[in-house]
Structures are given as C-alpha cells and as structure tokens.
C-alpha cells in the first residue's frame, strides 16, 4: 500500500497474539467484531479484546 493511502476511521486495536486468533476466526467474525466495536464507541462503551474470541 502506498504511503498516501486513506486510513480507516475505526481500527481494532490488538496485539500480535490476538491477531492470530482473529485471523483464525475468519473475516466474517472480524467484520462482526468491528461493527460491534464501532457501535460501542458510538455509545461510549468499551469492549474488551477478548470479546472477539467468543
């Protein structure tokens, strides 16, 4: 990707170990977690990274 690429407005913070778990869950679960995280941010709530592993 180029240096001038647009960054997404919502990111999912995770460490390297969590990234492996997220990849193992597949794109659908990652997308669902991203939506869940976005709704929580809009509501002013925090979602722990562990919820992505459920």
Helices and strands as residue ranges (DSSP letters): H 16-25, H 27-43, G 49-53
